[in-house]
Amino acid sequence: MRDDELTFLAGRHPWDALPGDVLNALRPELARLTVEKGQTIYTAGAPLDGLYFILSGGVEVTDLTGSQVSVLHAGNSFGERGLLRDGLAATTARAIETTKLICLPAARFEDLRASQPAFRAFFDRSRAAPDSGLQPPGLAQVRVDTLMIRDPVTCTVETTIRAAAELMRDRRISCLCVLAEGRLTGILTLRDLVNRALATGLSDDTHVGSVMTKAPRTLPPSAIGSDVLHMMVEHRLGHLPVVDGDRLAGIVTQTDLTRFQATTSAGLVGDAARATTVDALAQVTARIPPLLVHLIATGQRHDTVTRLITDVGDVVTRRLLTLGEEKLGPAPAGWLWLACGSQGRREQTGVSDQDNCLILEDVPGIADHPWFRDFAAFVCDGLNACGYVYCPGDMMATNTRWRQPLAVWREYFRGWIAQPGKEAQMLASVMFDLRPVGGNAALFEGLQKEVLKAASGNSIFTAHMAGNALTHATPLGLLRGIAVISSGEHRKTIDTKHNGVVPVVDLGRMYALQGQIDQVNTRARLKAALAAGIVSARGGRDLIDAYDLIAQMRLEHQARQIRDGHAPDNFLPPASLSDFERSHLRDAFVVVKTMQAALMQGRGLLG
């Protein structure tokens, strides 16, 4: 086994917790394997040779039914479930590309578990995985501040690479956070030392600032575990600093993240990030319906499911943006691609069209430049090919109206707020859900706060927006029973989108305007409004519960349709529900209707 491979292994948890002499003693026993694309490493039910660790390449893991459990890449290990149970493989593992592996013999695996507490704790956690081979849920519901290492080891840009290497060796860590004037300015990893220092022959008194990764990607403490995993997979990172404002709060490394439920969605994210054609991206998005079924089947909440599905859509969008730039060449000016609608709110389901726009740098004549016309067409056509169908209302960057310089966008919002006609209300409703996806995010930073402040201060505008929020009625009859669609293709169903979740989306948007809340996600808006006292404690809690029930039933309906081999939609037949479910759904609609009435009366009270 080569030194660089042992170094790579030593930089991954739990191997990094092994004493140096223990790790070195393993060297002659670690078998190095090369597996060609399509070759099976082991099959379910077969005796396992040991624990496998991926040096490079990729491995697909499937359960007894042949359903994909996860896609693993460099730094991941697999096979432990069978070793912990009876020595027989619980899943089937197959190389999806030429893959280099290390195999730790089963006997040595048991020895390490017996003698090394950190090694044992790491792998014993995987025993919670169900026998089907599916990963246990949980990562998508864990905040980053519960996963991160607090007070990470740091150095300064003036630290020498020799001193940094000694510090990493002594502390048995694989990276250092680099600070300048107390703020994070870079990160130094073992890979940086190998590739940028040792391999290039730099003197050991070279400063860290010359070889570190500058301006590293970060996440806030409020992010969730799947945000870490998705960012690591998309950008091939091994370490992610956690930053709270200007303060370095911690760091998250590749440890047991891939053993959680988000692994399946991370597989899609990883495949999308590596796709080189629109067809390849379409193959990734074709796996979203099974992902939705899997997430619902494992008990994930609606907001977790839609967040994970939207994460895939975001990566697909960013990959199309990159492919568009590669095809057309450098852009003639700065730009920012934004999502609105369900993608903007991170609420995509199994049925999503595309809603997007472009904010351009303020350069004379830039809106008419053919580069941006072709760029928007490439991305929107690609999204359509991936199943995000063209917006029926033409709310897309291909529409010149929604592909304008920042100054024009400011005028748009000023005009809608100053003269809140019917069209202005509709457009403002869509545009208040904007979220940057790719490009220069600075083009949006001041705009959102500016618009929220102006809108909340205009009582005429907010009154019109409140009226617009009531255009989507709940499906309640005269006696507050559930009223179904009476004719047409969707007869005897209720529209769980336009008459279910959308009324709550509208309420959440109104609360955000009233309180200048910068969150875009509906549930986050409701919680923020409750915390800020914009709605009463009773009304706010009941509305969140009602929204959770309606949104969950919508996704469960879509999951059932997918399992039955049908395309998912939003039309739920109440007759398919039990009396208990119908009763609670009706109560949820009553809550929403009551909160709509409270909004028109200028209060957030319920009852």
C-alpha positions as CSV (number, residue, x, y, z in Angstrom):
1,M,0.0,0.0,0.0
2,R,1.5,3.4,-1.1
3,D,2.2,6.1,1.4
4,D,-0.1,8.6,-0.3
5,E,-3.0,6.1,0.0
6,L,-2.3,5.5,3.7
7,T,-2.2,9.3,4.1
8,F,-5.6,9.6,2.4
9,L,-7.0,6.8,4.6
10,A,-5.6,8.5,7.7
11,G,-7.4,11.7,6.8
12,R,-10.8,10.1,7.0
13,H,-12.9,9.4,10.1
14,P,-12.7,7.0,12.0
15,W,-9.2,6.1,10.6
16,D,-7.9,9.5,11.8
17,A,-8.7,8.4,15.3
18,L,-6.4,5.4,15.2
19,P,-2.9,5.9,16.8
20,G,-0.1,6.1,14.3
21,D,1.5,2.8,15.3
22,V,-1.9,1.0,15.0
23,L,-2.5,2.4,11.5
24,N,1.0,1.6,10.3
25,A,0.7,-2.0,11.6
26,L,-2.3,-2.4,9.4
27,R,-0.3,-1.6,6.2
28,P,0.6,-5.2,5.3
29,E,-2.9,-6.4,5.9
30,L,-4.8,-3.8,3.8
31,A,-5.5,-5.4,0.5
32,R,-5.5,-3.0,-2.5
33,L,-8.1,-3.8,-5.2
34,T,-9.0,-2.4,-8.6
35,V,-12.5,-3.1,-9.8
36,E,-13.6,-2.4,-13.3
37,K,-16.9,-0.6,-14.2
38,G,-19.9,-3.0,-13.8
39,Q,-18.0,-5.5,-11.8
40,T,-19.7,-6.8,-8.7
41,I,-17.7,-6.5,-5.5
42,Y,-20.0,-8.7,-3.4
43,T,-23.6,-9.9,-3.6
44,A,-26.3,-9.9,-0.9
45,G,-26.0,-13.1,1.2
46,A,-22.4,-13.9,0.3
47,P,-19.6,-14.1,2.9
48,L,-17.7,-10.8,3.2
49,D,-13.9,-10.7,3.0
50,G,-13.8,-7.5,5.1
51,L,-14.6,-3.8,5.2
52,Y,-14.1,-1.9,2.0
53,F,-12.8,1.7,1.7
54,I,-13.0,3.7,-1.6
55,L,-9.8,5.4,-2.7
56,S,-11.2,6.5,-6.1
57,G,-14.2,5.8,-8.3
58,G,-17.7,5.0,-7.3
59,V,-19.8,2.1,-6.0
60,E,-23.6,1.6,-6.2
61,V,-25.2,-0.3,-3.2
62,T,-28.5,-2.0,-3.8
63,D,-30.8,-4.0,-1.4
64,L,-32.3,-7.4,-1.8
65,T,-35.0,-6.1,-4.2
66,G,-32.4,-4.5,-6.5
67,S,-33.5,-1.0,-5.4
68,Q,-30.6,1.5,-5.1
69,V,-29.7,2.3,-1.4
70,S,-26.8,4.7,-2.1
71,V,-24.0,5.7,-4.4
72,L,-20.6,6.0,-2.6
73,H,-17.4,7.8,-3.7
74,A,-13.9,8.3,-2.5
75,G,-13.6,8.5,1.3
76,N,-16.6,6.2,1.9
77,S,-16.5,2.7,3.4
78,F,-19.0,-0.1,3.0
79,G,-19.7,-3.7,4.1
80,E,-19.9,-3.0,7.8
81,R,-23.6,-3.9,8.2
82,G,-22.9,-7.5,7.2
83,L,-19.8,-7.7,9.3
84,L,-21.6,-6.5,12.3
85,R,-24.5,-8.9,11.8
86,D,-23.4,-12.4,10.7
87,G,-20.5,-11.9,8.3
88,L,-22.8,-12.1,5.3
89,A,-23.4,-9.2,3.0
90,A,-26.7,-7.4,3.6
91,T,-26.6,-5.6,0.3
92,T,-25.0,-5.9,-3.2
93,A,-22.1,-3.6,-4.2
94,R,-21.1,-2.9,-7.8
95,A,-18.6,-0.5,-9.3
96,I,-20.1,2.2,-11.4
97,E,-16.7,3.2,-12.8
98,T,-13.2,1.9,-12.5
99,T,-12.7,1.9,-8.7
100,K,-9.7,1.5,-6.4
101,L,-10.5,0.0,-3.1
102,I,-8.8,-1.0,0.2
103,C,-10.1,-4.1,2.0
104,L,-9.6,-4.4,5.7
105,P,-9.9,-8.2,6.6
106,A,-12.9,-9.1,8.7
107,A,-10.7,-10.4,11.6
108,R,-8.8,-7.1,11.7
109,F,-12.1,-5.2,11.6
110,E,-13.3,-7.0,14.7
111,D,-9.9,-6.4,16.4
112,L,-10.1,-2.7,15.9
113,R,-13.7,-2.6,17.1
114,A,-12.6,-4.4,20.3
115,S,-9.5,-2.2,20.9
116,Q,-10.3,1.2,19.5
117,P,-13.3,3.0,21.1
118,A,-13.6,5.7,18.4
119,F,-13.5,3.0,15.7
120,R,-16.2,1.0,17.5
121,A,-18.4,4.0,18.1
122,F,-18.3,5.0,14.5
123,F,-19.4,1.6,13.0
124,D,-21.7,0.6,15.8
125,R,-23.9,3.6,14.9
126,S,-24.6,1.8,11.6
127,R,-26.4,-1.0,13.4
128,A,-29.5,1.2,13.4
129,A,-29.9,0.6,9.7
130,P,-33.0,-1.5,8.9
131,D,-32.5,-5.0,7.4
132,S,-33.7,-3.9,4.0
133,G,-30.3,-2.1,3.5
134,L,-31.9,1.3,3.6
135,Q,-30.0,4.1,5.4
136,P,-31.6,5.3,8.7
137,P,-33.3,8.7,8.4
138,G,-32.2,11.6,10.4
139,L,-29.4,13.6,8.7
140,A,-31.9,15.9,7.0
141,Q,-33.4,16.8,10.4
142,V,-30.1,17.5,12.2
143,R,-28.8,21.0,12.4
144,V,-25.2,21.6,11.5
145,D,-24.4,23.0,15.0
146,T,-25.1,19.5,16.4
147,L,-22.7,17.9,14.0
148,M,-19.8,20.3,13.8
149,I,-16.6,20.2,15.8
150,R,-16.6,23.3,17.9
151,D,-13.5,25.5,18.3
152,P,-11.6,23.9,15.4
153,V,-7.8,24.1,15.4
154,T,-6.6,27.2,13.5
155,C,-3.5,28.9,12.3
156,T,-2.7,32.2,10.6
157,V,-1.7,33.0,7.0
158,E,1.9,33.6,8.3
159,T,2.2,30.1,9.8
160,T,4.8,28.0,7.9
161,I,3.7,24.9,6.2
162,R,6.1,22.9,8.3
163,A,4.5,24.2,11.5
164,A,1.1,23.6,10.1
165,A,2.0,20.0,9.2
166,E,3.4,19.4,12.7
167,L,0.2,20.8,14.2
168,M,-2.0,18.6,12.1
169,R,0.2,15.6,13.0
170,D,0.2,16.3,16.7
171,R,-3.5,17.0,16.9
172,R,-4.3,14.1,14.6
173,I,-6.5,16.2,12.3
174,S,-6.7,16.5,8.5
175,C,-7.2,20.3,8.2
176,L,-6.6,23.7,9.7
177,C,-8.9,26.7,9.5
178,V,-6.8,29.7,8.5
179,L,-7.6,33.1,10.2
180,A,-6.7,36.6,9.3
181,E,-7.6,39.3,11.8
182,G,-9.8,36.8,13.5
183,R,-11.9,36.0,10.4
184,L,-11.8,32.8,8.3
185,T,-9.8,33.5,5.2
186,G,-8.9,30.0,4.1
187,I,-8.6,26.3,4.9
188,L,-5.5,24.1,4.7
189,T,-6.0,20.4,4.2
190,L,-3.7,17.4,3.8
191,R,-4.5,17.5,0.1
192,D,-3.3,21.1,-0.1
193,L,0.0,20.2,1.6
194,V,0.6,17.3,-0.8
195,N,-0.5,18.8,-4.0
196,R,0.6,22.5,-3.6
197,A,3.6,22.1,-1.3
198,L,5.3,18.7,-1.4
199,A,4.6,17.9,-5.0
200,T,5.9,21.3,-6.2
201,G,9.0,21.3,-4.0
202,L,8.1,24.4,-1.9
203,S,10.4,25.2,1.1
204,D,9.0,24.2,4.4
205,D,9.2,27.8,5.6
206,T,6.6,28.8,2.9
207,H,3.6,30.6,4.5
208,V,0.3,28.7,4.7
209,G,-1.3,31.6,2.8
210,S,0.5,30.5,-0.3
211,V,-0.9,27.0,-0.4
212,M,-4.3,27.1,1.4
213,T,-7.7,27.0,-0.3
214,K,-8.8,30.6,-0.2
215,A,-12.3,31.8,0.6
216,P,-13.6,28.3,1.3
217,R,-17.3,27.4,1.0
218,T,-19.0,27.6,4.4
219,L,-22.4,27.0,6.0
220,P,-24.2,28.7,8.9
221,P,-25.0,26.8,12.1
222,S,-28.7,26.9,11.1
223,A,-28.1,24.7,8.1
224,I,-29.1,21.1,8.2
225,G,-27.0,18.0,7.8
226,S,-28.1,17.3,4.3
227,D,-26.8,20.8,3.3
228,V,-23.4,19.6,4.4
229,L,-23.6,16.4,2.5
230,H,-24.9,17.9,-0.6
231,M,-22.3,20.7,-0.7
232,M,-19.5,18.1,-0.1
233,V,-20.8,15.9,-2.9
234,E,-21.4,18.7,-5.4
235,H,-18.1,20.4,-4.9
236,R,-16.0,17.3,-3.8
237,L,-15.1,18.7,-0.4
238,G,-13.9,16.8,2.6
239,H,-14.2,19.7,5.1
240,L,-16.8,22.4,5.6
241,P,-16.2,25.3,8.0
242,V,-19.3,26.6,9.9
243,V,-19.4,30.4,10.1
244,D,-21.8,32.4,12.3
245,G,-21.7,35.9,11.0
246,D,-18.0,36.8,11.1
247,R,-17.2,34.2,13.7
248,L,-15.8,30.7,12.9
249,A,-18.1,28.5,14.9
250,G,-16.9,25.0,13.9
251,I,-16.1,22.6,11.1
252,V,-17.8,19.5,9.7
253,T,-15.8,16.7,8.0
254,Q,-16.7,13.6,6.1
255,T,-17.5,11.2,8.9
256,D,-20.7,9.3,9.1
257,L,-22.8,11.8,7.0
258,T,-23.3,9.3,4.2
259,R,-24.9,6.8,6.6
260,F,-28.0,8.8,7.0
261,Q,-31.1,9.0,5.0
262,A,-29.9,11.9,2.9
263,T,-27.4,9.5,1.2
264,T,-29.9,8.7,-1.5
265,S,-30.5,12.3,-2.4
266,A,-26.8,12.9,-2.2
267,G,-26.3,10.2,-4.8
268,L,-28.5,12.2,-7.2
269,V,-26.7,15.4,-6.3
270,G,-23.3,13.9,-7.0
271,D,-24.4,12.4,-10.3
272,A,-25.9,15.8,-11.3
273,A,-22.8,17.6,-10.4
274,R,-20.7,15.3,-12.6
275,A,-23.1,15.2,-15.6
276,T,-21.6,16.5,-18.8
277,T,-24.8,16.5,-21.0
278,V,-28.4,17.5,-20.7
279,D,-29.3,13.8,-21.3
280,A,-27.2,12.7,-18.3
281,L,-29.0,15.3,-16.1
282,A,-32.4,14.1,-17.3
283,Q,-31.4,10.6,-16.2
284,V,-30.7,12.0,-12.8
285,T,-34.0,13.8,-12.5
286,A,-35.8,10.6,-13.7
287,R,-34.8,9.2,-10.3
288,I,-36.6,11.9,-8.3
289,P,-40.0,10.1,-8.2
290,P,-38.5,6.9,-6.6
291,L,-36.6,9.2,-4.2
292,L,-39.9,10.8,-3.1
293,V,-41.4,7.4,-2.5
294,H,-38.4,6.3,-0.5
295,L,-38.4,9.4,1.7
296,I,-42.1,9.2,2.4
297,A,-41.8,5.4,3.1
298,T,-39.1,6.1,5.7
299,G,-41.3,8.6,7.5
300,Q,-39.7,11.9,6.4
301,R,-41.7,15.1,7.0
302,H,-43.0,17.0,4.0
303,D,-40.6,19.9,4.5
304,T,-37.6,17.5,4.6
305,V,-38.8,15.7,1.5
306,T,-39.3,18.9,-0.5
307,R,-36.0,20.4,0.7
308,L,-34.1,17.3,-0.5
309,I,-35.9,17.3,-3.9
310,T,-35.3,21.0,-4.4
311,D,-31.6,20.4,-3.6
312,V,-31.4,18.1,-6.6
313,G,-33.2,20.7,-8.7
314,D,-30.8,23.4,-7.6
315,V,-27.7,21.3,-8.6
316,V,-29.3,20.4,-11.9
317,T,-29.9,24.1,-12.5
318,R,-26.3,25.1,-11.6
319,R,-24.9,22.3,-13.8
320,L,-26.9,23.7,-16.7
321,L,-25.6,27.2,-16.0
322,T,-22.1,25.8,-16.1
323,L,-22.7,23.8,-19.3
324,G,-24.3,27.0,-20.9
325,E,-21.2,29.0,-20.1
326,E,-18.9,26.3,-21.5
327,K,-21.0,26.3,-24.7
328,L,-21.3,30.1,-25.2
329,G,-18.1,31.3,-23.7
330,P,-17.6,34.1,-21.1
331,A,-20.6,36.2,-20.2
332,P,-20.4,39.8,-21.4
333,A,-21.5,41.1,-17.9
334,G,-22.2,39.8,-14.4
335,W,-25.4,37.9,-13.9
336,L,-27.5,36.1,-11.3
337,W,-29.9,33.2,-11.9
338,L,-32.8,33.1,-9.4
339,A,-35.6,30.6,-8.8
340,C,-39.0,31.6,-7.8
341,G,-42.2,29.6,-7.2
342,S,-41.8,26.3,-5.4
343,Q,-38.1,26.0,-6.2
344,G,-37.5,29.4,-4.8
345,R,-39.3,28.4,-1.6
346,R,-37.5,25.0,-1.5
347,E,-40.9,23.2,-1.8
348,Q,-40.6,21.2,-5.0
349,T,-42.5,17.9,-5.1
350,G,-42.9,15.2,-7.7
351,V,-44.8,17.7,-9.9
352,S,-42.9,21.0,-10.6
353,D,-42.7,23.4,-13.5
354,Q,-39.9,26.0,-13.7
355,D,-40.1,29.6,-12.6
356,N,-36.9,31.6,-12.9
357,C,-35.4,34.9,-13.9
358,L,-32.0,36.6,-14.6
359,I,-30.7,39.8,-12.9
360,L,-28.0,41.3,-15.0
361,E,-25.2,43.8,-14.1
362,D,-26.1,47.4,-14.9
363,V,-24.4,47.7,-18.2
364,P,-25.9,49.8,-21.0
365,G,-27.8,47.7,-23.6
366,I,-27.0,44.4,-21.8
367,A,-30.7,43.2,-21.7
368,D,-30.6,42.9,-25.5
369,H,-27.3,41.1,-25.7
370,P,-27.7,37.8,-27.6
371,W,-25.4,36.0,-25.2
372,F,-28.0,36.2,-22.4
373,R,-30.8,35.3,-24.7
374,D,-29.0,32.1,-25.8
375,F,-27.9,31.4,-22.3
376,A,-31.4,31.6,-20.9
377,A,-32.8,29.4,-23.7
378,F,-30.1,26.8,-23.1
379,V,-30.8,26.5,-19.4
380,C,-34.7,26.7,-19.7
381,D,-34.7,24.1,-22.5
382,G,-32.4,21.9,-20.4
383,L,-34.7,22.2,-17.4
384,N,-37.7,21.3,-19.6
385,A,-35.8,18.2,-20.8
386,C,-35.1,17.3,-17.2
387,G,-38.9,17.3,-16.4
388,Y,-39.1,20.9,-15.1
389,V,-41.6,21.9,-17.7
390,Y,-41.9,25.4,-19.1
391,C,-43.9,27.8,-17.0
392,P,-47.4,28.1,-18.4
393,G,-47.3,31.8,-17.4
394,D,-43.9,32.3,-19.2
395,M,-42.3,33.3,-15.9
396,M,-38.9,32.3,-17.2
397,A,-35.6,33.9,-18.0
398,T,-36.3,33.3,-21.7
399,N,-38.9,36.1,-21.5
400,T,-37.1,39.4,-22.0
401,R,-39.2,40.9,-19.3
402,W,-37.6,38.6,-16.7
403,R,-34.1,39.0,-18.0
404,Q,-33.1,42.6,-17.1
405,P,-30.4,44.7,-15.4
406,L,-30.6,45.3,-11.6
407,A,-31.8,48.9,-12.1
408,V,-34.8,47.6,-14.1
409,W,-35.7,45.1,-11.4
410,R,-35.7,47.8,-8.8
411,E,-38.1,49.8,-11.0
412,Y,-40.3,46.7,-11.4
413,F,-40.7,46.4,-7.6
414,R,-41.2,50.1,-7.1
415,G,-43.9,50.2,-9.7
416,W,-45.7,47.1,-8.3
417,I,-45.7,48.6,-4.8
418,A,-46.7,52.1,-5.9
419,Q,-49.5,50.9,-8.1
420,P,-50.8,47.6,-6.8
421,G,-53.1,46.5,-9.6
422,K,-54.2,43.0,-10.2
423,E,-51.2,42.1,-12.4
424,A,-48.8,43.8,-10.0
425,Q,-50.2,41.7,-7.1
426,M,-49.8,38.5,-9.1
427,L,-46.2,39.4,-10.2
428,A,-45.2,40.6,-6.7
429,S,-46.5,37.4,-5.2
430,V,-44.3,35.3,-7.4
431,M,-41.2,37.6,-7.2
432,F,-41.3,37.8,-3.4
433,D,-40.3,34.1,-3.4
434,L,-37.0,34.8,-5.3
435,R,-33.9,32.8,-4.2
436,P,-30.5,33.0,-5.9
437,V,-29.3,29.7,-7.4
438,G,-26.2,30.5,-9.4
439,G,-24.1,33.5,-10.4
440,N,-23.2,36.7,-8.6
441,A,-25.3,36.7,-5.4
442,A,-24.3,40.3,-4.7
443,L,-26.8,41.4,-7.3
444,F,-29.6,40.4,-5.0
445,E,-28.3,41.2,-1.5
446,G,-29.6,44.7,-1.2
447,L,-32.6,44.3,-3.3
448,Q,-34.5,41.9,-1.0
449,K,-34.3,44.0,2.1
450,E,-35.0,47.2,0.1
451,V,-38.2,45.7,-1.3
452,L,-39.4,44.2,2.0
453,K,-39.0,47.5,3.7
454,A,-40.8,49.4,0.9
455,A,-43.7,46.9,0.7
456,S,-44.3,46.6,4.4
457,G,-44.5,50.4,4.7
458,N,-47.2,50.8,2.0
459,S,-50.5,50.0,3.6
460,I,-52.4,50.2,0.3
461,F,-50.1,47.6,-1.3
462,T,-50.3,45.2,1.7
463,A,-54.1,45.5,1.6
464,H,-54.1,44.6,-2.1
465,M,-51.7,41.7,-1.4
466,A,-53.9,40.5,1.4
467,G,-56.9,40.5,-1.0
468,N,-54.8,38.6,-3.5
469,A,-53.9,36.0,-0.9
470,L,-57.6,35.1,-0.6
471,T,-58.1,34.3,-4.2
472,H,-57.2,30.7,-3.4
473,A,-60.0,29.3,-1.3
474,T,-60.0,26.2,0.8
475,P,-62.2,23.3,-0.4
476,L,-64.9,23.7,2.2
477,G,-68.7,23.5,1.6
478,L,-71.4,25.6,3.2
479,L,-71.5,23.4,6.3
480,R,-67.7,23.2,6.3
481,G,-67.6,19.7,4.9
482,I,-64.9,19.0,2.2
483,A,-66.1,20.2,-1.2
484,V,-64.8,18.2,-4.1
485,I,-64.4,19.2,-7.8
486,S,-67.8,18.5,-9.3
487,S,-67.0,17.9,-13.0
488,G,-64.3,17.3,-15.5
489,E,-61.2,15.2,-15.5
490,H,-60.6,15.7,-11.7
491,R,-64.2,15.1,-10.6
492,K,-64.6,14.0,-7.0
493,T,-61.1,15.2,-6.0
494,I,-59.6,18.2,-4.2
495,D,-56.7,20.2,-5.5
496,T,-54.1,19.9,-2.7
497,K,-51.9,22.5,-4.4
498,H,-54.1,25.5,-5.3
499,N,-56.8,24.9,-2.6
500,G,-54.5,23.2,-0.1
501,V,-50.9,24.4,0.3
502,V,-51.1,27.6,-1.8
503,P,-53.5,29.4,0.6
504,V,-51.0,28.8,3.4
505,V,-48.1,29.9,1.1
506,D,-50.0,33.1,0.5
507,L,-50.5,33.6,4.2
508,G,-46.8,33.0,4.9
509,R,-45.8,35.5,2.2
510,M,-48.1,38.1,3.8
511,Y,-46.7,37.6,7.2
512,A,-43.2,37.9,5.7
513,L,-44.2,41.3,4.2
514,Q,-45.7,42.5,7.5
515,G,-42.7,41.6,9.5
516,Q,-40.0,42.1,6.9
517,I,-39.0,38.4,7.3
518,D,-36.3,37.4,4.8
519,Q,-37.0,33.7,4.9
520,V,-38.6,32.4,1.7
521,N,-39.6,28.9,2.7
522,T,-43.3,28.8,3.8
523,R,-42.9,26.8,7.0
524,A,-39.9,29.0,8.0
525,R,-42.0,32.1,7.4
526,L,-44.8,30.8,9.6
527,K,-42.4,29.9,12.4
528,A,-40.7,33.3,12.1
529,A,-44.1,35.1,12.2
530,L,-45.1,33.1,15.3
531,A,-41.8,34.0,17.0
532,A,-42.1,37.7,16.1
533,G,-45.7,37.9,17.3
534,I,-47.1,38.7,13.9
535,V,-49.7,35.9,14.5
536,S,-51.0,34.8,17.8
537,A,-49.5,31.9,19.6
538,R,-52.6,29.8,19.2
539,G,-53.3,30.8,15.6
540,G,-49.7,30.4,14.5
541,R,-49.3,26.9,16.0
542,D,-52.6,25.7,14.6
543,L,-51.7,27.1,11.1
544,I,-48.4,25.3,11.1
545,D,-50.1,22.1,12.2
546,A,-52.7,22.5,9.5
547,Y,-50.1,23.2,6.8
548,D,-48.1,20.1,7.9
549,L,-51.1,17.9,7.6
550,I,-52.2,19.2,4.2
551,A,-48.7,19.2,2.7
552,Q,-48.0,15.7,4.1
553,M,-51.2,14.3,2.6
554,R,-50.3,15.9,-0.7
555,L,-46.9,14.1,-0.8
556,E,-48.3,10.8,0.4
557,H,-50.9,11.0,-2.4
558,Q,-48.1,11.5,-5.0
559,A,-46.0,8.7,-3.5
560,R,-49.0,6.3,-3.8
561,Q,-49.5,7.3,-7.4
562,I,-45.8,6.7,-8.2
563,R,-45.8,3.3,-6.5
564,D,-48.9,2.4,-8.6
565,G,-47.1,3.3,-11.8
566,H,-48.9,6.6,-12.4
567,A,-47.6,10.1,-13.0
568,P,-48.0,12.1,-9.7
569,D,-50.5,15.0,-9.5
570,N,-52.1,17.2,-6.9
571,F,-55.7,15.9,-7.1
572,L,-56.5,13.8,-4.0
573,P,-59.8,11.9,-3.9
574,P,-61.1,12.3,-0.3
575,A,-62.9,8.9,-0.7
576,S,-59.5,7.3,-0.6
577,L,-58.9,8.5,3.0
578,S,-60.2,7.0,6.2
579,D,-62.9,8.8,8.1
580,F,-60.3,9.8,10.6
581,E,-58.0,11.3,7.9
582,R,-60.9,13.2,6.3
583,S,-62.0,14.6,9.6
584,H,-58.5,16.0,10.3
585,L,-58.1,17.3,6.8
586,R,-61.4,19.1,7.1
587,D,-60.3,20.6,10.4
588,A,-57.0,21.7,8.8
589,F,-58.9,23.5,6.0
590,V,-61.1,25.2,8.7
591,V,-57.9,26.6,10.4
592,V,-56.6,28.0,7.1
593,K,-60.0,29.6,6.2
594,T,-60.2,31.1,9.7
595,M,-56.6,32.5,9.4
596,Q,-57.5,34.0,6.0
597,A,-60.4,35.8,7.6
598,A,-58.2,37.0,10.4
599,L,-55.8,38.4,7.8
600,M,-58.5,40.5,6.2
601,Q,-59.5,41.8,9.6
602,G,-55.9,42.9,10.2
603,R,-55.2,40.5,13.0
604,G,-53.5,37.1,13.4
605,L,-55.9,35.7,16.0
606,L,-57.6,32.4,15.6
607,G,-61.1,31.9,17.0
